[in-house]
Amino acid sequence: MTSSSPRDDDAPDYSYMQRVKVYKLNENGTWDDKGTGHVSVEYMEQSDAAGLVVISEEDTSTLLIHRISRDDIYQRQGADTIISWLDPEIGTDIAISFQEAIGCNYIWGQIQSVQEEYCSSKGEVARATRRVVDEFHVSGPKAASEDCFQDSGSGGIEFPCPSLNNLSEVVKIISEVASPMAHDKVAACLVKKGYLRKLLDVFRTIEDLEDAESLVLTFKAVKGIVLLNDTTLFDHLLSDDTVMDVVGALEYDPELPTKQNHRAFLRDSVVFKEVVPITDPAIRVKIHQTYRIGYLKDVILARVLDDATFNTLSSLMLFNNVEVALALLSDLTFFQELFTRLHAHEPSKPEWQDLVAFLQELCSIAKYLQPVHRAQLFNTLICNGLFNVMTLAVGAPVPKTRLFALDILLSSLHQDPSTLRNFLNHQPKHELFGLLISGLVTSDQDGVQEQTLEILRLLLDPESVESSVNLFLETFYDKYVDQLVGALAYCLTSKPPEENEPPRTPSSAATLGLIVELLCFCVKYHSYRIKYYVLRNNVVEKVLKLTQRPERFLVVAAVRFMRTCIGLKDEFYHRYLTKNNLFEPVINAFVLNGERYNLLNSTVIEMVEFIRRENIKSLIMHLVENFGSKFENISYVETFAELKIRYEQLQEGRGVAPTPGTAPPEALASAARLLPQAEVPGFRGLDSAAALRTQRGRESRMMDKDEEDYFSTGSDDDDDEV
């Protein structure tokens, strides 16, 4: 910061005194860096109190606005360079770290001064806070305060009384404001003594006179006022008595070919739907203001807003929405009335669909609430029968309502998956579970299948510790996984349906791809449950039918499923793949693709490279012995040549890295010499080294406890199959 006034060489530089980093404590207990800026103590007219304000040094956006509390919540830390506190308004720990200790001492003294003035009589609070702020700007080292005063442009800003004659001068003052501190001073001047109202009255006169040149000036003036990016000013601009005049002035954008009709749209087309009566008038005002902010941000000034103003308007909308949600949460009768209406209307009625849409919007706002309030909101909704209503909504005939319902279920799962799992486990006939599965398999509406897939992933995630997971997985594998695999099997069947079988429509290509994606998830995370289902029901063979489809992404999806099975490095899958020669459709699709460099080519090469790198002997032997002739002419990558070298090493019995968990050949030979030369019981016809190798193989394939428990309840027939 520079100045033309003389400075004492020993005086501290004021900009360094103000420079701070802002930190906010997140939910994980770590500090998030919110940016670097300059702190000051400002008088906030809206709350009639003094507060800490931090302006970013990068884009002049507001990093922090905090009203100084009368309570003893502030602490000094970090060798007197950090001030921290628990903000009671947002329930979050905040810290500001100063570059210089002198700046920290100065702000700390100002905070204490404000708190001392709070202890005075109530009638003196406003005058006291103004005096403290004024002292902050002009006290301290003389040269430093004078620099701040002159550079901020706070001295002598006076607007001429708005009229037709001096409108251009008003526009010039507003548009030429440079520093953030000057923005605040100009905004204060506009609010003070009703200046903004007088300016808008001039606009009305100009519009009546149809003075095109002056109307353009009013547009520039109001646009400049918005770009001052002052939250107090936004409250005045968007209030009921000024918003229509502000919108009217912004209709005369000289860069657009015709005049816009924003006022007519807001007055005649916008309808406030109150699905449940809101008795608090302050909440209704917040709702209206939030809509106006969104319309101003996304429609009227979408082309001209800078990032800082756009972010401020978005933050105002978010804060308003959170305030509305908290107010509704504190209303004990609101949610009872909401669900009473949901149960009273038919799902096909527009009123019922509006109620579901309101629920969806409320749940989307909930993710911005504090964890305690978010949990309280969802507990209230669930206790009032949220999932029963969602069962009707997921099966509703209106596609938009189904999307809303799925979005609500996703929000609930992100909050606590166990509540929906418990409901699905105990709901009679598992109606909602069946609707989700059928929605994934048969729905053709955009967005429904993708949302359903995400819901099923969260429900099937075994990482959760609650006991409901095992019961849910049992229900899934007993009743619903057959529908997913059946859709794959039906996609290429040429057999006509049986006499009593209902007609089926083949699933779309996008549906098949999503089903394979879900099966990949199950193979990766469900271990023994999906493993034995895959082996008994020839799931890999059914998935590989997709290699015959013309859609290339389905061929890649089939290869990816096979790669997922191989990636587990489970000998059960390896024997199953080689015994049934399931590599054949994959290699045929790869050869048919030729040397085209695409996703299919890369996927197959990566799978073969993985087999070679991990030294999966059974698969190496199978690939080279059955498809070696097809690999001979592939020279654009070294993968297949190196696979053949690894095969030859296996054949020669040298240079092969031992499989993890097994001893090298030399150790086996030594163990064989130490063993008695008599036959080992149970290994007739084998030498001692082979017996030891077989015994180690058995130990490496022993089932874990969960797998033993799973099969201990199985039938004898199942044990025979295994």
N, C-alpha and C positions, 0 to 999 in steps of 0.2 A: 504494500500500500504506500503510495507516494503522496507528498503534499508540498505546497509551496511555502508553508510556514516554517520558521526555524525550529530546530530540535536540539535538545541537549544531548551530547554524545553519550552520556551515561543513562539516558532514559531507555527503558525496555521497549522493544518493538511491539506495538499493540496487536498486530496480526498474529504473532507467535503466541501472545497471551491468549488469544481467542481460539487457536487451532486445537481441535479435539477429534478423537475417534469415538463413535457411538457404538455401543455393544448392547445386545439383547439376549437374555438367557432363553434358550430353546427348551423343548420338552425333554431332550436327552440330557439336560444338565450341563451343556456346553454353551459358550458364548458365541453368538453370531455377530460378525462385523457388518454393521449397517452402513458404513461409509465414513469419510473424513470431511469435516466442515469447520465452521466458525460458530462459536456459541455466544449468545448474548442474553441478557435479562430484558424482557420486553413487557410492556403493559398490554394485556389482552382485553379489549373492550367487551367482547362477547361474554366472558366470564367475570369481568370487572376485577381482575387479579393480575399479579405479576407472574411470569412464567419463564422457563428456560426454552430458548429456541435455537436450534442448530441448523444452519443453512449449508448445503453441500458446496464444496469448493469446485466441483467438477461441472455440475449442470444447474446450480442454484436452486435445486429442489429442497424441500423441507425434510430434513432427516429426523427431527425430533421437535415436538411441541409438548411441554410438560408444565402444568400449573403447579407452582410451588406450594407445597402442602404446609399447613400449620402444625402438623404432627411431626414428631422427631423420627423421621424415616431415613435421613441421609447419613452416610458414613464416608470417612476418608480412608483411602487404602493406597497401597503401592507407593510408599515414600512420598506421600502427599501430592501425588499427581493423578489420582483417580477419585471420583465422586460416584457412589453407587446408591441405589435405593430400590425398594419394592414399590412400583407404581400402583396405588390403590385403585385407580380407574380402569386399568387393563389387567391387573393381577400378574404382572410380569416384572422380573428384575431388570433394571436398566443401569448401565454404567457409561460414564464419559471419561475418557483418558486424555489428559492434557499433554501437549508437547513440552510445556514449561511449567515448573512448579509455581511460578509467580502468577500465571493465569489461573491455576487451580485455587490458589489462596484468594485471589480477587473474587472469583465466582462464589467461593465458599462464604466469603464475607457478605456478599450480596444476598445469598440465601438466608443467612442468619439475620440480616437486617430486615428482610421481608417477614420472617417468622416473628421477630420482635414486634413489628408493627401490627401483625395479626393479633397480638395480645392486647392491643389498645382497644378502645371502645369501638363498637360495630360501626358507628356512623363515620369514624375516621378511616376505615379500611381503604376505601377507594382513593382518598386523597393521599394516604400514606404510600400505597403501592405506586401511584404516579410519581411521588417524590423519590422513591428508591430507584425507579427506572431512570429518572432524569439524572440522579446522582451518578448512576453507572456510566452514562454516556459522557459526562463532563468532568467526573472526578478522576482521581488517580494521577499518574504522571501527566504533567500539563501537555507536553508535546504529543504524547500518545493520544490523549483524548481529543486534542485539536485535529489530528489526522483523521481519526474516525469520524468526527463531526463533519469535516469538509468533504471527505471522500464519499461518505454515505449520501451526500446530497440532502441531508435533513434540514439544512438551514435555509429558511426563506422560501420554501415551496408554497406558493399561493396560487390558487386557480382563479381566473377571472369568472365573474358571474356568467353562467352560460346564456348565450343568446344567439340569434342568427348571425350577428356581426362577428363574434369572436369564436365561433365554433372551430375554425381551423387552428386557432391558438391552443384551444383545449386539446385537440387531437395531437398537436405537436408536443405538448407537455407530457401527455400519457405515453406516446410512442417513443419518446427519446429517453425514457427512464432506463438506466443501465444497471446500477448495483442493486442487490437484493434488499439492502437497508432502505434505499430510496423507494423500492416497490412498496414496502410497508408504510412509509410516510405518505406516499401518494394515495394508497388505499385508504389510509386513515382520513386524509383530506376529503376523499370522495364520500365517505360515510358520514363525516362530521357535518352537522347542521343541514342535513337533507340535501346535499349537493347532487347526489345521484338522482334523487327524485326530480330536482329542477332540470337536470340534463334530459331526462326522459320526457318531461313536459315540453321541452323545446322540440324534441323529436315529434311529438304529437302535432305541434303547430306546423312543423315543416311538412309532415305528411298531408295535413289538410291543405297546405299551399301547393303540394305536388312539386316541390323544388327538388329536382333530381340530383343536382350537384350537392346540395346540403344533406340529402338523404344518404349519399355515399359517405359524407363526412361523419354522420352519426353511426353508420356501420363501422367505420374505422375506429371511432371513439369507443363504442361498446366492445368491439373485438379486442382493442388494446386493454380495456378494463378487465376483460376475462383473462387475458394473458399476463396480467399482474400476478395471477396465481395466489390470491389471498383468500383464505378460508372464510374470514369474516365478511369479506366483500361478496363471496359466493352466496352467503346466507341472505344478503340483501337483494342480490340479483335474482334469486330464485324464489323470493317470497311471493305470496299471492297477489300483493298489490303492485308488483313491478315486473313479474315474469313475462306477462304478455307484451309489455312495451319493450323489454329486452329482446324477446324473440322477434317482435316486429321490426326493430332496428336492424337485426341481423338478416332480415329478408332481402335487404338491398345490397347484396354482394356484387360489386362491379365486375367481378371476374366470371359471373354466371350470365348466360344469355338472356334469361328472363327472371322476373321477380319470383321469389319462392312464396309458398302459402303455408308457412309453418303454423301461424296462429289459427287458421281455419282447421288444420288437422288436429291441433291440440284441443280446440274448442268443440268441434263437431264429430270427429272420428274416434277420439280416445274415450273409452268407457271404463270407468273404475268398477270392476267386478268384486263385490264384497260377498264371498261365498259364505262366510260366517261374520255376523256383525262385530265390528270393533268399536267398543264403547269409548275408548280413550281418544279424544280429539288430537292430542299431541302425536300419537302414533299414526293417525291418518295423515297429518301434515308431513311426517317423515316419509311415508309411502309416496305421497304426491311429489315431494321434493326429489326423491330418488329417481322417479320416472323422468322428471324434467332434466335432471343432471345427465341421465343416460341419453336422452334425446339430444341435448346440447352437445354432448361428447361424440356421439356416434352418427349424428345426422347433420346438424346445423353447421358445426365447426370441425367436422372430421378432417377436412383438408388442411386446416391452418393451425391446429393445436400443436404446440411443441410437446416434447416428451414430459417435461416437468409438470405442465398444466394437465396433460392427459392423466398422468399418474395421480395427481392430486384429486382430480374429479373421480377417478376410479376408487381412490381411498375413501372419499366422502360417501360414495355409494355403498361401499363395503361397511363402513361404520354405521351408516343408517340402517342397513339390512340387519346387522348384528344387534343394534339397539331395538329394532322391531321384534326380532326373534326372542330376545331376552324379556321384552315386555309381554309378549304372548305367553311365554313360558311361566311367567309369574301370575298369569290369570288362571285361576283354578277351574273356571267353568268353560273356558274357550275350547279346550280339546274335547271335553265331554260333548259339547254342542256340535263340534266338527264330526265326531264319529257317530253321533246320533243321526245326523243328516246323511252320512255315508251309508248307514244301515237302512235308512228310510227310503232312499231312492233306488231305482233300478239302474244297473250298469249301463243300459242303453240310453239313458236320459242325459241330455247335455248338462244338467245340474250336477249329476254324479261325476261326469268327466271333468268339470271345473273343480270339484273338490279334490279329485286325484291330482290334477295339475297343481293345485295349491300345496298339497302334501309334497309333491316333487320339488317345488321351489323352496319350501321350508327345509327339506332335507339337504338340498344343495347349499343353502346358507349355513347349515349346521357345521360344516367342516371348518368354518372360520371361527367357531366359538371355542372358548377355553375347554379343555378336556372334561372338566367337571360339569359344565353346562351342557356340553354335547352329549355326555352320557345321560344326564338328567332328561334331556329332550327325547332321546330314543327310548329310554325306559318308560317315559310317559306315553309315547306313541304305541309301544308294544303292549303295555298294560291295557290300553284302550282297544286292542284288537287289530293292530296294524297288519299282521301277516294274514289274517282272515280276509281283510279287505283286499290285500294284494293278490290273494288267490283268485278273487273275482276279477281283479283288474288285469292279471296276466292272461286270463281266458276271455277278456272282453272282446266284442266284435270290432271295436274301433282301434285301428293300428296305433294311433298316437297315444291312446291310453295304455296300451301294452308297453310302449317305450317308456312312458312315465313310471309305470310299475316296476320295470326292470331297473330303472335308474334309482328308485327308492330302495330296492333290495340291495343294490350295490353299495349305496351309502350306509345301509345297516351293516353289511358285511365288513366294510372298512372300519366301522366303529367296534363291533364285537361279533365275530362269526358264530360263536357258540349259540347265540339266541335263535338264529334262523335254523341252525342244525337241529337244535332241540325241537323246534316247531315241526320241521320236516320229519323227524324221527317219530313223533307222536301224533301227527295229524291223521285222522281216519282216512284210510285208503291212499294216503300219500298223494293227495290231489295236486298240490302245488309242485311237488317233485316231478310228477308225471307231466305236468304242463311245461316245466322247464326243459325236460328231455325232448318232448315232442316239438317244442319251439325251436330247439337246435336242429332237429332232424328234418322238419317239414316246413318251417316258416320261410317265406320268400320276401319278407319285408326288410328293407334296408335298415341295418342297425340292430334288429332284434337278435339275430344269431350271434353277432359279435358280443353283445352285452350278455347273452345267455352263456356263452363260452366263458367269459370272465367270471360270472357268478359261479359256474360249476367248478372252475379252477380253485376259487377261494374256498368253496365248500369241501372240495376233495383234498385240500392241502393237509397232509398228515403231520405237518410240523407243529400243529396246535397240541397242547398238552391235555385238553379236557377230554373226558371219557366219551363224549358224544361223537368223537371222530370215528372210533371203531364201529359203533353201531351204524353210523351213517354210511361208512364204506361197505359194511355188510349188506345194507339195503340196496346200495348202488349196484353191487356185483350180483346180488340175487335177482333183482327185478328189472334193472334198466340198462345195463351195459349191453345186453343182447340186442336192444333196439338200435344202438349205435353201430354195432358190427353188422346187424342185419341190413342196415341201409347201404353199407359197403358191398355186401354180398349181392344185393339186389341190383346194384348199379349196372352190372354187365351180364346179368342172368338172361338166358334165352328160353328158360323153362316157363310155360304158361302157369298162371296161378291155379292152385287146386280149387276144387269145387266149392268148398266151404270157406275158402280164404277170401277176405275182403280185398277189393281192388286197391292197388298201391300205385302211387306216382313216384317214379324214380327221383331221388334227391338231385338237386342242382350240383354243378361242379364246385361252387363256392361252399355249399354245405358239406360235401365230401371232404374238402380240404380242412374245414374246421373240425370235423369228426376225427380225422387223422391227427390233427394237432392236439386234441384232447387225449387221444390214445397214447401219443408220445409222452404227454405229461404223466399219465397213469403208469406207463412202463418205467419212467424215470424215478417216480417217487413211491410207488405202491409195492415194490419188491415182490413178495411171494404171492399176494392176491392176484395181481395181474399176470404174473409169470405163469402160473398153472392154468389160468383161464386162457392165455394165449396158446399154450401148448395143447390143451385139450380141444380147443375150438378152431384150430388152424387159422388164427387171426392174421398171422403174417401172410399166409397164402391169400387170404381175402383182401388184405390191404394191397398186396402186389398186383392184384387185378387192375389197379389203377394205372399200371404201366401200359396198359392197352388203350387208355383213353387218349383222345387227341389233344386234350389240354395239357400243355407241358408242365404247368405248375403242379398238377396232380401227380404226374410221374415223379417230380422232384419230392413231393410230399411222401410218396410211397418209399422212395429211397431213404428219406430222412427217418422214417419210422424204423426201417431195417437198421439204419445206422445207430439209432437209439438203443435198440436191442443189443447190438454188438458192443456198444460203448459200456454196457454194464459188466463186460468181461465175465459173464456167467456161462459155465460149460453147458448148462441146460439149453440155453439159446443156441450155442454153437453146434451142439449135436443135432438139434432140431432143424437148423438151417441147412446143414450139410446132408442130413438123412433125406430130407424132402427136396433137395436140389433147388432151394429157393433163391440162390444167386442167379439162376438162369434168366428169369425175366429182367433182372436189373442189368446184367451184362449185355443182354440182347438190346435193351433200350439204349445202353451206352454205345454199343457198336453202331446201331442204327443212327444215332446222333452224329456220328462221324467226328471230324476234327473241329466242329463248331464250338467256339469258346463261349459257353453259356452256363447257366446255373446247374443244369443237369450234369454237364461235363465235370464241373468243379466238385459237385457233391459226390459223385462216384469216385473220382480220383482221391478225394480226401478220405473216403471210407476205406479204400484199399491201402492208402498210406497209413491209416490208423492201425489196420490189421498187421501190416509189416512192422511198424514201429513198436507196437506192443507185443510183437512176437507171439501172436495167437496161432499156435502150430496147426491145430486142426483146420482152421480156415485157410491158412497159407497152403497147406497140402491140397485142400479141396479146390481152391481157385486155380492153382497152377496145373494140377492134373486134369481138370475138367475144361478149363478155358485158356490154357497156356497158348494154344495156337492162335486165339483171337487177340492175345496181347503182343504177339511177336512183331506186328507191323506198327505198333504205337511207339513212336520215337520222339514226339514233341514234349514228353515228360519222362523223367527217369524212374517214376514210381514202379512201373510194371517190370522194368529190367531189374531193379533192386529187389522186387518181390521174388523174381526167379532166382536171384543170387541167394536170398534167404532160404528159399526152398532147397537149393542145392546144399547149403550148409546143414540144413536139417537132415538131408539124406546122408551126408557124409558123417554126421554126428560130431562136428567140430565147429568151434567159433560161435556157439549158440549160447546166448545168455540164459541162465536158468529162469524158469517161471517163478515169480514171487511166491514164497512159501514152500519151495521145494529145494532139496539139496542138489549140488552139481553132480555130474556123473562120477567124478573122482571120489566124492564122499560116499556115493551109493556103492561104488566098488569096494571101498574100504570097509563099509558096514557089512557088505556081503562076506568078506573074508573073516570078519569077526563072528558071524552067525554060525551056528551049528550046521553041518552039511545035511542033516536029516530034513525031510520034507516038512514044511510049515503047514499045520492044519488049516484047511480052508483054501490053500493055494496049490493044490495038486497039479503037477506038471510044470510049475514055475520054479526058477532058481531063486535063491535067497534075495538077491538084489531086486529082482522083479517083484518079489513079495513085499519087500520094504517100500518100493515105489508105489505099489497098489495101495498099501496101508496108508501112506502119506496122502495119496489122492483121496482116499475115503475121509481122512481127517479134515482135509481142506474143504470138503463139501458138506460138512456137518451143518445142520440147520440151527439157526439161532432160536432163542426161547419163544419169541412170538410166532415163528414159523411152526415150531412143534405144537404150540397151543392151537394154532389154526387147524392143523391136520389131525390133532387128537380127537376132534369132534366129527371128523369126516367118516363116511361110510366105508365099508370094506371094499366095495366096488371101486371107489375112488382110489383107495390105496393100491389096488391091483393095477389100475391104469397107470399110476405113477411109477 
